[in-house]
Amino acid sequence: MSALYPEIEPYAHGMLDVGEGHRMYWETCGNPDGVPAVVVHGGPGSGCTPGARRYFDPAAYRLVLFDQRGCGRSTPHAADPATGLGTNTTDRLLDDMDLLRDHLGIDRWLVFGGSWGCVLGLLHALRRPDRVAAMVLSGLATGRRAETDLLTRGLGQYFPAAWERFLSGVPAADRDGDLPTAYARLLRAGDPAVRERAARDWCDWEEAFDVGSGGPNPRYAAPDFRMAFTRIVTHYWSHGSWLPEGEVLRRAGELSGVPGALVQGVLDPGNLLGTPWELAHAWPGSELTMVGDSGHGRGPGLARALVAATDRFAAQAHR
C-alpha cells in the first residue's frame, strides 16, 4: 500500500506577474479552508510536479505549488535559448514567494522542500520567520559551495566511469576549473548540438550518483525539461547561488521558533559532508529522521516519513 495520499487536481491555478517580464505559475490543491502549506521544488529549475501534492492530506491542507522562474509552466521558459537568466537569482525567487503568499492572502504557511527547495525554504524562513509555521525538509542542503563541489567533483572517486564521461563533456582547458561554469558556457553556445550534448551529459551525471532513488528519472528524457533544468542549475551553481559560504548553517539558530522535520535518506550522497547532522545541530527545535532505504529525494521510506511529518503538523495545527 502506498504511503502517499491519492492523486488530486488543483481547485485553482493562475499566472502571477512577478516583474521583470516573468510570470509565475501557481496552483492550490486540497481544502480551501485547510492549513496553508507551500511546496518549494528543487533543482534549481526542476519545476513542481503532481506527485508533490500526494505528501499532504487533502482534507487537512490548503496546498500551494509554484514553478520558480524559467521552469515548469512559468514564463519565459529557460528551454528557449533566447531567455536570459540575468533576472533569475536567489533573492528574486525569495521575493516571488512573498508576492505569491500575499497574492493568495496567506498569513503563515508550512514550508515543504527538498534539495534546492530545502535551501530556498530555509532562506525564506530566515527572511520571514513570522510567516513560517513549520518546515518539512528532505534531500538536505544549505547552499554551500562545498555541497555543489561534492556533487560535481568530489563524487568522482565513487562513480569514476560516469564522472570521467561528465568531465570529458567540457573542453580540456576547463577540466581543472569550476565545472558548473564550464557547462553553463556550453549551454550558451550558438550551436544547438553543443547545447543539447551538454544538457544530456549533465543529466547523465546527475542520474549516475542518484543512488537509492528507485530507478531513472523520466523527466531527464524530455528535451525542454533537460535544457531548462541544466541552464538554470548551472547558472545558480556557477554563482554559488549568490550566497556567502556557510551562511545558512551560521544563521540556523535564528530558526529556534520554527519547528522543523528533517527527513534524510541514508543513501543520499550529500551525507558525506555531514550536512543533515550539522543542520539539525544548528537549528534548535528541529528533528532529524534518517531513512535507510532511500537516497536523494526518492524512496518508499522517505515518502512514509514525509507524510508522517505533514500529518503530525496538521494535527498540531487543529488542536
Secondary structure, DSSP 8 states (H G I E B T S, - for coil): --SS------SEEEEEEEETTEEEEEEEEE-TTSEEEEEE--TTTT---GGGGGGS-TTTEEEEEE--TTSTT-BS-TTSTT---TT--HHHHHHHHHHHHHHTT-S-EEEEEETHHHHHHHHHHHH-GGGEEEEEEES-----HHHHHHHHTGGGGTSHHHHHHHHHTS-GGGTTS-HHHHHHHHTT-SSHHHHHHHHHHHHHHHHHH-TTSSS--GGGGSHHHHHHHHHHHHHHHHTGGG--TTHHHHHGGGGTTS-EEEEEETT-GGGGGTHHHHHHHHSTTEEEEEETT--SS--HHHHHHHHHHHHHHHHHHT-
